[in-house]
Amino acid sequence: MDTYLLAVDAIDPDLVEGFYVIGSAALDDFRPGASDVDFVAVTTTAPADQQVAALTRIHAHLSRRPLLDGIYTTWLDLARDPGQASPGPHAYGRRFHPRCDHQRHPVTWHSLARHGAAIRGPKPAEIDIAANPEELARWTRGNLDDYWRRWWRRGSRLPTPAGLTCLTPRGSAWGVLGVSRLHHTLTTGEIISKVAAGEYARTTFEPQWHRIIDECLRIRRADHRRSLYRNPLTRRTEALTFVDMVINDAPQPTRTG
């Protein structure tokens, strides 16, 4: 973060007024070598073309690990529903997209409001952030029905890149812990880390699911003890079955008004 902010200030010390870390680093679940640094950078107005060009150069020269993954937005956009926020820059590692909608959704806004770590600027509690619980629930349910249902469907076809990814330890953990996080959000309204999601799943779902949950927690924690599965095909099958179960079990958001 120091390297990044020094580089930004060298081109324009007034550009980035607020810089916040969200995601695993803010939720005490950062895993060196595996986790990205998720961030929200805040400016007064959308960066001009010259500033965008400079930011593109900065991100292109940052170290490869850990990857920076985040958005540039304005104080005004944070105060409005993320669905109404203007498209803006998004950075992922050394790639910089000047104008897109990526990560401009309720999870980012809620993560910043509730768990954001201020590296620069006022604390999140002092910022006007449009964190609507009903919008978060609707977006979360939609993400399960759209992204995660497609992920499950593709992963169920073994002779495909997605199917082969599910054979890997990280592929199984991504699915099992990912849908568990969203189930927790729909049930409680809170956003939690991947490890906390696994612990939640273990206390929420039947004992028949404990082996796949424990395996994915072992993977996430980089625990080098022997896998609970001798056969990765069996792990893949149980992970996909678990993902399907969680998608179907997750509550529907309450409709009001």
N, C-alpha and C positions, 0 to 999 in steps of 0.2 A: 504494500500500500504506500509506503514511503517513497519507493522508487517511482511508482505511478504518479503520485501527487507532485513530486518534484518536477517530473517531466511536464505535467500539465501546467504547473505554475510558471515554468520557464517560457511557455508560449503565450500564456494569458493568465496572470494571477487572479483575475476576477471572474474567470469562466466557471469553474466548479465551486459553487458556494456550499454545497452539502454533499457529503460522501458517506454512504451507509452500507454496511455489510449485513446481508441476510443469509438465509439458508443454513447449511450445516455449520459454518463457522460461527454463526450467531446462536445456534442451538446446541453448542457444545458437542457436536458430532463430526467435527472435521477430521478427515482421514488423509494424512500425507500420502501423496502419490496416487490418490484415488479421487479426492474431493476437489471441486472447483471452488473458487471464491466468488460467490454470488453478490452482486452489488447494485445499488441504485445511486447514480450520480445526478445531482440536481443543479440546474442552472436557472437564471432569471428568465431568459428567453431561449428559444430553440437555437442551437449553435448555427452560426452563419457558415456559408460554403468554405470560407478560408479556415475557420475553426474546425470544421469537419475534416478537412484535408489534413490539418495538423494532428487531430486525434487519431486519424487513420495511421499516420506515421508512428505515433507513440505506441499504439497497440501492436503494430507490426514488429516493434523492436523489444517488446516485453519478453521476459523469460517464458519458456514453454510450460513450466510447472512451478506453482499451481496455475491453472488457467483462470483468467478473469472472465466471468460470464455475467453480464448485466446490461442495464439500460441507462440512457441519459433522458431525463425528463425535466419538467419545470415545476416550480412550486404551485403554479396555477393548475397544472394537470393533476397533481397529487390531490388537490382539493375537490376534483370532480370524479365522477364514476369512471373507472378505468376503461370502460367501453366507449367513453366519450373522449378519452385522452388522444391527443394528436400523435400520429406515428412519429417516431424519432430514432436516433441512433441506438444500435445494439452492438455490443462487443462480445465476441467469444474467442478467447485465446488471442491469436494474432489476426483474426478476421474481424473486420469492422463493416457493419452495414449502416449506411447513412440514414435510411428511412424505412422502418418496418414496424409491425405491430407486436413483434415477439416479446413475450413476458409482460405485456401491458394488460394484466388481468387481475381479478380480485385477490388471488393468492399472493402476488407481489405486493399489492397495496396493504393487505392484512399482515403479511410477514414484516413489512417495514414498520407498520403502526405498533405491532405487539412485540416484536423481537429484534428490530433493527438495532445494530450497534453503530453509534455515531463516531466516525473517524474524523469527520469535519462537519461543522454546522450544528444547529440546535438539536436537542434530543428529540426522538420521534414523538414523544408525548407533547412536545411544544409545537408540533407542526399540524396544520390542518390537512388531514388525510381522509379521503372518502373510503372508509372501511365499513361497508354495509354487509351485515351478516347474511341477509337473504340473498344478496348477489353472490356472496362467497359460496353458499350452499348450492345455488343454481349452477354456477360455473363448475363446481366440484362434481356434481352429479353428471353434468354434460361431459366432463373430461373422462369419467368412467365409461360412459356410454359411447363415446367417440374414440378417443385415443386408446384407452386401455382395452376396449372391446376389439378394436382393430389389431392391437398388439397381440392379444390372445389368439385371435383368428390366424394371423400370420405365423405366430410362433408354433401353432398346432400343425403346421405343414413342415415336416422335417426336412425334405430336400430343398430348402430355401435358405437364404441368408438369415432370415428371422428365426427359422426353426433351428438352425445350427447355433445361433447365438444363445438360444434357451438351453442348449446343452452345456454352456459354460457356467462356472460358478457365479460370475457377476451377472449373467443374464437371468438366472433364477432369482438371485437376490433383488435385482431391479424390479422384477414383476411382483414378487411376494411382498416386499416391503413397500413398494410404491402404492399398490392398491390398498394396503393396510393403512397407510397414512391418510388416504382420501376417505376411507370408511370411518376413521377416527374423526376427521373434520366434519363429516356429515352427521355423526352421532353427537359430537360435543361442541362443534363450532370452533375448535382450536386447531392450530397448525403445530405439528410436532416433527421431530427428526426421524430418520429411517430406523435407527436403533430403538427409539421410543415407540415407533409404530410396530416393530416386531414384538416388543414387550406387551404392548396393548393387544396385539393379535393373540398372543399366547394366553392372555387372561379372558379374552372375549369368545374365542372359537373353541370348538370341541377338541378333546385330547387327540383325536385322530389326526389333527393338523400339526401337532406339536413338533414332530420330527422335521417337517419341511421348514417350519418357522425357526426352529433352533439351528438348522443348517444354514439358513439365510442370515441369521444373526451372527453365526460363526464366520461366515464369509465377510459380512460387513465389518466386523470387528478385526478382520485380518488375523483371526485365531488360526494358527498353523497346526492345530491338532487334526487328527485324521477326520476326513469327511464322514458324515453319518450315513452316506450312501456309497455302496461299492460300485454301483452302476449309474453313470450320469444320465442314462436314458430313464431310469426310474425316478431320479430327482427331477428331471425335466417334466415327466408326466405328472408327478405330484404337485409341482409348482404351477403348471398350467391349470390343473384341476382346482387348486386353491384360488388362483386368480379368478377363474370363472365363478366359483362359489362366492367370493367376496363382492364381485361386481353385482351379482344378483341379490346378495343379502343387504347391501348398503341401502339405508333409508332414502326415500324420496324427500326432496325439500318441501317444507310446509308452505302452502300457498296462502297469502294474505291479501286482503283488499278486494 
